Amino acid sequence: MHRPRRPAFTLIELLVVIAIIAILIGLLLPAVQKVREAANRAKCQNNLKQLALATHNYESVNGTFPPSMNAPVGGTFPTSNGSWGILGRILNYVEQDNAGARVNVEVGYDQPPNSTSGVPQMKVSVFLCPSEINNRVRVKTDGSPHSYPLTYGFNFGTWFIYDPVSGRGGDGAFHPNSHHPPAAFTDGSSNTLMAADVKAFTPYARNSAVPSTTPPTTAAEVAAYVAGAPDKKMGPAVNDCTGHTEWPDGAVHHAGFTTTLQPNTRVIFNFAGKDHDVDFNSRREGSSATQPTYAAITARSYHPQGVNVAIMDGSVRFIRSSISLETWRALGARDGGEVPGNDW
């Protein structure tokens, strides 16, 4: 007896089906990515909201907003890491009471009791944007944990940060020894930035000669300052690019951003045969008794077309990279009398 033949796909039919599936996957993936990014952006905004509330709770208890660090006037820190930054000072207000109780924020985080507390190496989820691709601990040369990065920088103003001779600080919401009360924000708390997205493991240069007091207005000007700085934290190794990798540290290249350039401006500098998108800090705060600090630390994110920001009134919003430099700088200054434009 002859068995009846079973119907089967021809090779052409099979190829057509595979092609249709590939097309459907190609159409579906962008939609999935958009949904994922929308969820990440919402989570990121929630993190900034928590940081804004914590900063305001700190002010309610202490009467002033926290300083970026407490730096010696006319002197230098006895250790390299000096005083802790804002994130260390608000630990108790972001449900990290146990961590806050284990550290002394006026002692360098690489010194006892902080160096044995394990806190600097802690991953604190609210300090990290879910879109950050370098969500990993920074390690020392021996492979042991050094510190965990952060992806939210606080507003240090336009360009000038700190003069160790006079103790004068910049025009931002935060700077060394700031301790500003709400009344210091004469431009209005709703017109002044508190914090913004930054990227972890950002390449940067520091400790140059004193730059011009006039803020640079282009990426090329900032790259020129980077070229003249002898201490370049960039290169081919995993830990060569170390900006925004120490959440306890109060230095602007770790804890802050400036409004020197608009969000997501690419400052390209070639080092060791590779192009880097770089930041610049003329002199690490607390490392010199005489040289002032100027910094171009750009707000950056992995969110398409802009960055999330927290405002000093506690609100959170998304600002596009296309914002004018004039408006961006007006938002960065706390008492400059500028009126931000309508492009934010």
Secondary structure, 3 states (H helix, E strand, C coil): CCCCCCCCCCHHHHHHHHHHHHHHHHHHHHHHHHHHHHHHHHHHHHHHHHHHHHHHHHHHHHCCCCCCCCCCCCCCCCCCCCCECHHHHCHHHCCCHHHHHCCCCCCCCCCCCHHHCCCCCCCCHHHCCCCCCCCCCEECCCCCEEECCCCEEEECCCCEEECCCCCCECCCCCCCCCCCCHHHCCCCHHHCEEEEECCCCECEEECCCCCCCCCCCCHHHHHHHHHHCCEEECCCCCCCCCECCCCCECCHHHHEECCCCCCCCCCEEEECCEEEECEEECCCCCCCCCCCEEEECCCCCCCCCEEEEEECCCCEEEEECCCCHHHHHHHHCCCCCCCCCCCC
